[in-house]
Amino acid sequence: MTQLMGRPILEAPGEWGGRPALADLLTGVRTALVGLAAVGVPVVGLWVVTSNADDGATAATRLAGVLWLLGHGAPVLRGVADAPLTVTPLLLGALAVVRLHRAGAAVAARRGLRSRWGGPVAVWAGYCVVAVAVALHCAGTGLFRSRVLLDVLVVAVVAALATAAGVRSAGAADRPFACSPLDRLPPPYRPIGAAAPVRAAVLAAGAGLVAAGGLLVAVSAVLDAMTGGGRGMALLGRGPAALPALLLLASVLLPNAVLWGTAYALGPGFAVGSGTVVSPVGTALGPVPEFPLFALLPADGPGGWRWAALVLPLLAGVVPAVLLGRAAAGRRGPAAGTGGGEGRPEPWPPAATVTAALAAALVVGAGAAVLGGLSGGALAGGRMAWLGPVPWRVGLAAAGWFVLVALPGALLVRHRALGATGRRGIAPEAGRSACARLAWQTRRGALWLRAGSYALVLRLSEAGREAPEPDPDRDPDRDPDLDLDLVD
């Protein structure tokens, strides 16, 4: 009895122990229901406090289901005209992906007997069951309507990718020496052990660019507050639930606004409807919907002082340059395969350093393009058919900024690190760069020249001295030490 009470019933030995797939299936269902509850509870709560709500509870639950589907990137239809709505609330999407990732990792790490249909496949199937139910519930008539087949397919793809990533992370400890594509390059261009430094540089660059976008959003909010409030404040007079609803909607769309700010700092900017542009070069806007986040948009006209936003990507490339430069100089900790010894990895040649920086730039550009595409979408038909940055422009700008800053910065940090090694009197190994060897040889030649000059000066000074006159009373064969003894 104690053993049965100390573990979940579905994993107890016996009748249920032979069917662990059911437990994994319920894990997927629970993961989906928790995410759905995180969206549905605030929506239903706002419907309860709204006294003049015309629709019933079914409309509130349909709205919660639509928001849950949108969080996975699934498109829905809006209004009687069936206008497309494809803007993904990234906060809800991040919540769903994190929970699926954790569920996949937990199931993959669990040991024991399991049928071939158990594990991550069962988790994914349970999640999709909830997605089918939500899509069918939102398929009827109303302000928002789901596309059942397309929405379920999108949710299934997102759930499969997130669960697979969780499974991979759980098994990463069993593959500590995974081979990267950079290890297959020819020796002059092969950065040995570059997987970890490149990954760290990519994460640092991404964090820097996101921080740049967040800083622009914060500055815009402060400037808008100083000028007397935004254009969305007129919505606050529509009832007691207007302010909580605006705060909730602005919160779930805040990551989208931060990524739009990142696109603005990179240069391409973003659009708020067809024929519009918001960039440091200039802003051209027409009528925009009444929403607090749209109140942070700059006024129409040339960029002016807003060109200063282009400095932020330069600052975001400093840390990746340092990381790649130190890795190129061999300062990456113990060498792989030394068994925890004190050996250092070999420094990379300049060509290998350039290869690692270009690989990191490609990953940064691809990530920026994907996130830029996910942050935008259609708000309606016609003029509001596209909001957000253009993905390929943002990706190209991010990769270009990285190459412009991190590539020369990594070479400079590497050169300085290897030069400091030479100044400590340690001869560079053959694997180091020609610049480092030349600097060390020049230093050694200067030291030899200094020593030779000093010896020549000493010889000349001794030759210029006058020889002492001999003492006639002194026996030339007498030892001078005896004279000293007699004097004493």
C-alpha positions as MATLAB code, in Angstrom:
seq = 'MTQLMGRPILEAPGEWGGRPALADLLTGVRTALVGLAAVGVPVVGLWVVTSNADDGATAATRLAGVLWLLGHGAPVLRGVADAPLTVTPLLLGALAVVRLHRAGAAVAARRGLRSRWGGPVAVWAGYCVVAVAVALHCAGTGLFRSRVLLDVLVVAVVAALATAAGVRSAGAADRPFACSPLDRLPPPYRPIGAAAPVRAAVLAAGAGLVAAGGLLVAVSAVLDAMTGGGRGMALLGRGPAALPALLLLASVLLPNAVLWGTAYALGPGFAVGSGTVVSPVGTALGPVPEFPLFALLPADGPGGWRWAALVLPLLAGVVPAVLLGRAAAGRRGPAAGTGGGEGRPEPWPPAATVTAALAAALVVGAGAAVLGGLSGGALAGGRMAWLGPVPWRVGLAAAGWFVLVALPGALLVRHRALGATGRRGIAPEAGRSACARLAWQTRRGALWLRAGSYALVLRLSEAGREAPEPDPDRDPDRDPDLDLDLVD';
ca = [
       0.000    0.000    0.000;
       2.824    2.408    0.819;
       4.463    1.778   -2.546;
       1.185    2.360   -4.363;
       0.605    5.656   -2.557;
       4.152    6.870   -3.244;
       3.912    6.783   -7.049;
       1.342    7.721   -9.712;
      -1.380    5.124  -10.178;
      -0.844    4.869  -13.931;
       2.787    3.893  -13.405;
       2.163    1.347  -10.634;
       3.125   -2.252  -11.362;
       0.357   -4.589  -12.267;
      -2.529   -3.999  -14.594;
      -1.732   -0.325  -15.240;
       2.038   -0.906  -15.336;
       1.717   -2.749  -18.649;
       0.059    0.297  -20.230;
       2.429    3.223  -19.658;
       1.353    4.713  -22.987;
      -1.904    5.780  -21.327;
       0.032    7.711  -18.702;
       2.039    9.473  -21.426;
      -1.156   10.196  -23.351;
      -2.664   11.821  -20.265;
       0.545   13.799  -19.798;
       0.018   15.357  -23.222;
      -3.636   16.082  -22.432;
      -2.680   17.693  -19.130;
      -0.006   19.818  -20.835;
      -2.541   21.150  -23.342;
      -5.221   21.782  -20.706;
      -2.837   23.746  -18.487;
      -1.944   26.037  -21.390;
      -5.611   26.377  -22.314;
      -6.501   27.240  -18.721;
      -3.795   29.933  -18.626;
      -5.641   31.630  -21.487;
      -9.233   30.740  -20.629;
      -9.321   31.763  -16.954;
      -8.515   35.474  -17.580;
     -10.879   35.614  -20.577;
     -13.790   34.052  -18.690;
     -13.021   36.242  -15.674;
     -13.238   39.378  -17.828;
     -16.537   38.133  -19.254;
     -17.896   37.678  -15.719;
     -17.045   41.222  -14.605;
     -18.438   42.748  -17.824;
     -22.035   43.567  -16.951;
     -23.106   44.624  -20.448;
     -21.718   41.604  -22.284;
     -24.077   40.659  -25.112;
     -22.668   37.181  -25.725;
     -22.865   34.204  -23.419;
     -20.222   32.033  -21.859;
     -19.853   30.090  -25.089;
     -18.470   33.178  -26.833;
     -15.949   33.671  -24.027;
     -14.738   30.083  -24.245;
     -14.545   30.355  -28.038;
     -12.404   33.476  -27.681;
     -10.101   31.629  -25.272;
      -9.813   28.731  -27.718;
      -9.030   31.082  -30.591;
      -6.285   32.777  -28.572;
      -4.857   29.359  -27.686;
      -4.794   28.372  -31.363;
      -3.245   31.704  -32.348;
      -0.523   31.136  -29.781;
       0.576   28.096  -31.790;
       0.633   30.095  -35.028;
      -2.630   28.648  -36.337;
      -4.571   31.098  -38.535;
      -8.195   31.921  -37.776;
     -10.936   33.933  -39.472;
     -12.520   37.111  -38.129;
     -15.918   38.670  -38.806;
     -18.586   37.926  -41.365;
     -16.116   38.726  -44.151;
     -13.795   35.926  -42.967;
     -10.826   38.272  -42.754;
      -7.600   36.399  -41.932;
      -6.070   36.809  -38.480;
      -2.555   35.364  -38.326;
      -0.689   37.523  -35.786;
       0.804   35.082  -33.275;
       0.849   36.167  -29.599;
       4.406   35.054  -28.892;
       3.948   34.991  -25.125;
       1.278   32.310  -25.446;
       3.396   30.476  -27.994;
       6.407   30.505  -25.673;
       4.245   29.110  -22.858;
       3.049   26.233  -25.047;
       6.527   25.426  -26.371;
       8.131   25.459  -22.915;
       5.511   23.129  -21.458;
       5.783   20.717  -24.380;
       9.565   20.784  -24.149;
       9.479   19.967  -20.447;
       6.923   17.196  -20.976;
       9.002   15.600  -23.726;
      12.184   15.794  -21.650;
      10.457   14.313  -18.591;
       8.980   11.400  -20.531;
      12.245   10.690  -22.355;
      14.222   10.702  -19.111;
      11.849    8.238  -17.473;
      13.162    4.683  -17.512;
      11.197    1.456  -17.520;
       9.203   -0.827  -19.798;
       7.243    1.016  -22.457;
       5.518   -0.070  -25.610;
       6.507    1.411  -28.956;
       3.481    3.729  -28.879;
       4.439    5.178  -25.504;
       6.755    8.021  -24.650;
       6.913   11.250  -26.668;
       4.547    9.939  -29.362;
       1.823    9.437  -26.774;
       2.453   12.906  -25.312;
       2.132   14.420  -28.787;
      -1.058   12.460  -29.466;
      -2.657   13.588  -26.220;
      -1.851   17.213  -27.017;
      -3.357   16.867  -30.493;
      -6.563   15.402  -29.040;
      -7.130   18.614  -27.109;
      -6.261   20.661  -30.216;
      -8.928   18.841  -32.235;
     -11.525   19.503  -29.551;
     -10.643   23.208  -29.339;
     -10.674   23.646  -33.124;
     -14.083   21.976  -33.407;
     -15.448   24.164  -30.608;
     -14.269   27.312  -32.386;
     -15.503   26.289  -35.841;
     -19.064   27.565  -35.453;
     -20.484   30.973  -36.225;
     -19.205   33.924  -34.250;
     -16.768   36.820  -34.278;
     -13.805   34.424  -34.621;
     -13.830   31.108  -36.426;
     -11.177   28.430  -36.705;
     -10.117   26.440  -39.738;
     -10.251   22.975  -38.266;
      -7.904   21.010  -40.522;
      -5.328   23.765  -40.980;
      -5.320   24.758  -37.320;
      -4.958   21.169  -36.073;
      -2.115   20.596  -38.551;
      -0.239   23.687  -37.363;
      -0.682   22.753  -33.693;
       0.460   19.194  -34.432;
       3.642   20.435  -36.140;
       4.486   22.821  -33.297;
       3.820   20.128  -30.690;
       5.982   17.621  -32.565;
       8.922   20.028  -32.852;
       8.756   21.127  -29.207;
       8.411   17.563  -27.902;
      11.264   16.351  -30.087;
      13.455   19.174  -28.800;
      12.671   18.113  -25.243;
      13.553   14.507  -26.020;
      16.826   15.598  -27.609;
      17.750   17.737  -24.611;
      17.093   14.808  -22.279;
      19.467   12.593  -24.259;
      22.146   15.251  -24.732;
      24.090   13.886  -21.755;
      24.586   10.612  -23.624;
      26.121   12.435  -26.624;
      28.703   14.830  -25.146;
      30.980   14.737  -28.197;
      28.486   15.319  -30.987;
      30.159   16.165  -34.302;
      29.288   19.538  -35.803;
      29.380   20.374  -39.541;
      32.354   22.682  -38.907;
      34.480   19.658  -37.940;
      34.205   18.309  -41.503;
      35.876   21.313  -43.145;
      39.457   21.203  -44.493;
      42.189   21.873  -41.904;
      42.923   25.548  -42.772;
      39.232   26.416  -42.332;
      38.362   23.989  -39.536;
      37.749   25.610  -36.117;
      38.408   22.727  -33.742;
      35.793   22.493  -30.989;
      33.802   25.438  -32.347;
      30.316   24.107  -31.556;
      30.159   25.476  -28.010;
      31.780   28.886  -28.757;
      29.577   29.427  -31.812;
      26.472   28.505  -29.827;
      27.479   30.895  -27.034;
      28.146   33.686  -29.557;
      24.760   33.135  -31.216;
      22.942   33.249  -27.880;
      24.845   36.379  -26.842;
      24.042   38.090  -30.148;
      20.373   37.122  -29.904;
      20.144   38.362  -26.329;
      21.809   41.631  -27.320;
      19.439   42.226  -30.235;
      16.375   41.402  -28.134;
      17.657   43.745  -25.424;
      18.041   46.451  -28.063;
      14.414   45.988  -29.123;
      13.228   46.026  -25.515;
      15.164   49.226  -24.868;
      13.519   50.926  -27.837;
      10.060   49.864  -26.635;
      10.787   51.146  -23.124;
      12.090   54.490  -24.427;
       9.045   54.858  -26.681;
       6.719   54.152  -23.747;
       8.470   56.784  -21.604;
       8.317   59.375  -24.381;
       4.643   58.601  -25.016;
       3.856   58.986  -21.307;
       5.703   62.330  -21.205;
       3.658   63.651  -24.125;
       0.316   62.933  -22.460;
      -0.691   59.307  -23.119;
      -1.247   57.162  -26.152;
      -3.941   56.840  -28.749;
      -5.337   53.694  -27.140;
      -6.356   55.367  -23.905;
      -9.762   56.242  -25.352;
     -10.739   52.596  -24.988;
     -10.631   52.868  -21.201;
     -14.046   54.471  -21.076;
     -15.847   51.389  -22.336;
     -16.382   49.665  -19.014;
     -14.584   48.334  -15.937;
     -13.085   45.411  -17.861;
     -11.491   47.611  -20.516;
      -8.278   48.337  -18.593;
      -7.596   44.689  -17.551;
      -8.406   43.539  -21.092;
      -5.993   46.056  -22.590;
      -3.262   45.119  -20.139;
      -3.778   41.410  -20.825;
      -3.716   41.845  -24.592;
      -0.722   44.183  -24.461;
       1.143   41.676  -22.270;
       0.674   38.748  -24.627;
       1.757   40.933  -27.573;
       4.709   42.561  -25.795;
       7.264   40.040  -27.187;
       5.977   40.884  -30.670;
       6.574   44.567  -29.988;
      10.106   43.838  -28.731;
      10.928   41.938  -31.928;
       9.526   44.801  -33.971;
      11.848   47.086  -32.030;
      14.745   44.765  -32.893;
      13.841   45.018  -36.587;
      13.747   48.818  -36.188;
      17.223   48.858  -34.608;
      18.637   46.629  -37.371;
      17.491   49.087  -40.026;
      14.765   47.423  -42.156;
      12.046   48.342  -39.666;
       8.511   46.995  -39.930;
       5.141   47.734  -41.462;
       1.780   48.514  -39.860;
      -0.346   47.846  -42.895;
       0.304   47.824  -46.611;
       2.169   50.855  -47.934;
       3.577   51.817  -44.531;
       7.070   51.691  -43.085;
       8.542   52.394  -39.655;
      12.348   52.550  -39.704;
      15.186   54.823  -38.529;
      15.344   56.309  -42.038;
      11.787   57.595  -41.778;
       8.194   56.752  -40.883;
       5.167   56.715  -43.184;
       1.936   55.757  -41.432;
      -1.720   56.082  -42.112;
      -4.636   55.456  -39.748;
      -3.807   52.740  -37.226;
      -6.134   50.851  -34.864;
      -6.702   52.226  -31.370;
      -4.373   50.121  -29.282;
      -1.790   51.118  -26.637;
       1.136   49.440  -28.386;
       0.385   51.333  -31.593;
       0.632   54.544  -29.599;
       4.370   53.893  -29.252;
       4.930   54.287  -32.985;
       6.974   57.325  -34.030;
       5.353   60.216  -35.836;
       5.429   60.506  -39.604;
       8.504   62.104  -41.105;
      12.237   61.578  -41.578;
      14.289   59.693  -39.035;
      16.388   62.557  -37.638;
      17.812   61.640  -34.241;
      16.290   58.169  -34.533;
      19.340   57.149  -36.561;
      20.988   56.640  -33.174;
      19.066   53.355  -32.873;
      21.510   51.825  -35.371;
      24.220   51.952  -32.685;
      22.489   49.240  -30.647;
      23.348   46.339  -33.010;
      26.980   47.485  -32.864;
      26.945   47.135  -29.093;
      25.190   43.766  -29.371;
      28.103   42.415  -31.421;
      30.804   43.154  -28.836;
      30.205   40.164  -26.560;
      30.042   37.619  -29.445;
      33.302   39.074  -30.797;
      35.011   38.559  -27.433;
      33.683   35.013  -27.112;
      34.808   33.992  -30.585;
      38.148   35.773  -30.226;
      39.000   34.062  -26.949;
      37.959   30.712  -28.400;
      40.147   31.347  -31.453;
      43.113   32.100  -29.177;
      42.754   28.723  -27.468;
      41.193   30.023  -24.254;
      38.335   27.540  -24.118;
      39.352   25.553  -21.035;
      40.869   22.046  -21.086;
      41.382   20.470  -24.451;
      38.866   17.873  -25.560;
      39.937   14.388  -24.872;
      42.586   15.244  -22.253;
      40.622   13.530  -19.531;
      40.344   16.710  -17.479;
      44.051   17.554  -17.819;
      45.606   20.971  -17.903;
      46.246   21.091  -21.652;
      44.860   23.939  -23.703;
      43.164   23.625  -27.094;
      45.130   24.670  -30.138;
      44.407   28.191  -31.410;
      42.490   28.553  -34.646;
      44.118   29.934  -37.775;
      42.638   33.226  -39.027;
      40.703   31.395  -41.765;
      39.106   29.106  -39.174;
      38.172   32.118  -37.049;
      36.470   33.699  -40.064;
      34.638   30.425  -40.708;
      33.308   30.264  -37.146;
      32.157   33.894  -37.281;
      30.383   33.349  -40.606;
      28.660   30.231  -39.250;
      27.435   32.185  -36.234;
      26.249   34.988  -38.529;
      24.207   32.528  -40.603;
      22.523   31.125  -37.496;
      21.796   34.616  -36.151;
      20.327   35.679  -39.489;
      18.165   32.561  -39.760;
      16.887   32.990  -36.208;
      16.101   36.670  -36.796;
      14.196   35.834  -39.986;
      12.127   33.112  -38.294;
      11.271   35.222  -35.256;
      10.534   38.238  -37.437;
       8.095   36.183  -39.482;
       6.413   34.761  -36.374;
       6.031   38.199  -34.802;
       4.053   39.563  -37.748;
       1.007   38.545  -39.703;
      -2.350   39.723  -40.901;
      -4.720   41.627  -38.637;
      -7.509   41.790  -41.222;
      -7.979   41.968  -44.950;
      -7.135   44.901  -47.190;
      -4.860   47.501  -45.676;
      -4.108   45.483  -42.532;
      -3.091   42.392  -44.495;
       0.451   42.502  -43.074;
       1.906   43.834  -39.848;
       5.457   43.399  -38.678;
       8.897   43.102  -40.263;
       9.728   41.432  -43.550;
      11.489   38.195  -42.519;
      14.229   38.010  -45.163;
      15.200   41.650  -44.718;
      15.519   41.282  -40.956;
      17.538   38.077  -41.311;
      19.889   39.630  -43.854;
      20.350   42.735  -41.700;
      21.073   40.685  -38.569;
      23.659   38.538  -40.352;
      25.228   41.634  -41.931;
      25.532   43.467  -38.613;
      27.084   40.382  -37.031;
      29.676   40.054  -39.791;
      30.415   43.773  -39.663;
      31.052   43.818  -35.899;
      31.825   40.341  -34.611;
      34.114   39.167  -37.434;
      36.787   41.896  -37.180;
      36.280   42.027  -33.426;
      37.003   38.296  -33.083;
      40.175   38.624  -35.170;
      41.309   41.583  -33.077;
      40.671   39.806  -29.767;
      42.495   36.740  -31.061;
      45.494   38.802  -32.185;
      45.737   40.607  -28.869;
      45.401   37.377  -26.886;
      48.148   35.663  -28.872;
      50.309   38.783  -28.686;
      49.985   38.822  -24.911;
      51.198   35.209  -24.884;
      54.248   36.209  -26.879;
      55.059   39.147  -24.586;
      55.270   36.756  -21.652;
      58.258   35.144  -23.365;
      56.501   32.001  -24.538;
      57.192   31.041  -28.132;
      54.020   30.549  -30.154;
      53.364   27.063  -31.369;
      53.433   26.219  -35.036;
      49.657   26.153  -35.148;
      49.383   29.822  -34.289;
      49.129   32.630  -36.767;
      51.951   34.126  -38.801;
      51.328   37.505  -37.141;
      51.903   36.003  -33.684;
      55.108   34.263  -34.788;
      56.402   37.423  -36.442;
      55.709   39.465  -33.319;
      57.543   36.953  -31.134;
      60.562   36.814  -33.468;
      60.725   40.614  -33.579;
      60.657   40.719  -29.802;
      63.429   38.142  -29.572;
      65.586   40.022  -32.117;
      65.172   43.261  -30.199;
      66.313   41.552  -26.999;
      69.402   40.106  -28.736;
      70.251   43.531  -30.204;
      69.938   45.166  -26.807;
      72.170   42.564  -25.155;
      74.827   42.863  -27.894;
      74.858   46.647  -27.677;
      75.312   46.520  -23.924;
      78.225   44.066  -24.210;
      79.915   46.240  -26.835;
      79.644   49.302  -24.608;
      81.238   47.413  -21.708;
      84.161   46.289  -23.845;
      84.792   49.767  -25.176;
      84.726   51.262  -21.683;
      87.288   48.703  -20.393;
      89.588   49.288  -23.367;
      89.619   53.054  -22.775;
      90.947   52.779  -19.229;
      94.720   53.519  -18.627;
      96.786   50.544  -17.463;
      98.396   51.087  -13.954;
     102.184   51.746  -13.821;
     104.244   48.803  -12.453;
     105.819   49.142   -8.951;
     109.620   48.704   -9.072;
     109.733   47.289   -5.530;
     107.090   44.729   -6.282;
     108.014   41.233   -7.291;
     106.001   40.421  -10.436;
     105.925   36.752   -9.415;
     104.494   37.552   -5.966;
     100.839   36.774   -5.335;
      98.914   40.036   -4.591;
      96.808   38.191   -1.995;
      99.931   37.752    0.185;
     100.457   41.509    0.205;
      96.976   42.003    1.470;
      97.623   39.521    4.260;
     100.814   41.340    5.288;
      99.022   44.660    5.365;
      96.374   43.233    7.611;
];
